[in-house]
Amino acid sequence: MPLVNARYGVLETISDDDLVSRSVSLYGEWAQHELELVQRFVSPEDCIVDGGSYIGTHALPFSRWVGADGEVLCV
């Protein structure tokens, strides 16, 4: 499984046939517009639940936004 230097950090992709992994491989991100919308509601020290976190495309930016005193729970 190839590692990709994505916009928010390194992600391990599943395969080139997977839509999310292919987007990350080609563009370095997945659903960037969605992330930009969600970021408006996230503050340092927040706790975020990432339901359906898959390969972590949202978990990485969430962890940056909440910082060292925040928490991201991935399911």
For each residue, the residues with C-beta under 8 A, 3 or more apart:
1: 12 13 14 15
2: 12 13 25
3: 10 11 12 13
4: 10 11 12 13 24 25 28
5: 10 28
6: 9 10 11 24 28 29 57 60
7: 28 29 32 61
8: 29 60 61 64
9: 6 60
10: 3 4 5 6
11: 3 4 6 24 55 56 57 60
12: 1 2 3 4 55
13: 1 2 3 4 16 18 21 22 24 25 55
14: 1 18 20 21 55
15: 1 18 21
16: 13 21 22 25
17: 22
18: 13 14 15 21 22
19: 22 23
20: 14 23 24 30 54 55 57
21: 13 14 15 16 18 24 25 55
22: 13 16 17 18 19 25 26
23: 19 20 26 27 29 30
24: 4 6 11 13 20 21 27 28 29 30 55 57
25: 2 4 13 16 21 22
26: 22 23
27: 23 24 30
28: 4 5 6 7 24
29: 6 7 8 23 24 32 35 57
30: 20 23 24 27 57
31: 34 35 57 58
32: 7 29 35 36
33: 36 37
34: 31 37 38
35: 29 31 32 38 39 58 61
36: 32 33 39 40
37: 33 34 40
38: 34 35 41 42 58
39: 35 36 42 61 65
40: 36 37
41: 38
42: 38 39 46 48 62 65 66
43: 46 65 66
44: 65 66 67 69 70
45: 66 67 69 70
46: 42 43 65 66 70 71
47: 66 70 71 72 73
48: 42 62 66 70 71 72 73
49: 73 75
50: 53 58 59 62 72 73 74 75
51: 75
52: 75
53: 50 56 58 59 74 75
54: 20 57
55: 11 12 13 14 20 21 24
56: 11 53 59 60 74
57: 6 11 20 24 29 30 31 54 60
58: 31 35 38 50 53 61 62
59: 50 53 56 62 63 72 74
60: 6 8 9 11 56 57 63 64
61: 7 8 35 39 58 64 65
62: 42 48 50 58 59 65 66 72
63: 59 60 66 70 72
64: 8 60 61 67
65: 39 42 43 44 46 61 62 70
66: 42 43 44 45 46 47 48 62 63 69 70 71 72
67: 44 45 64 70
68:
69: 44 45 66
70: 44 45 46 47 48 63 65 66 67
71: 46 47 48 66
72: 47 48 50 59 62 63 66
73: 47 48 49 50
74: 50 53 56 59
75: 49 50 51 52 53
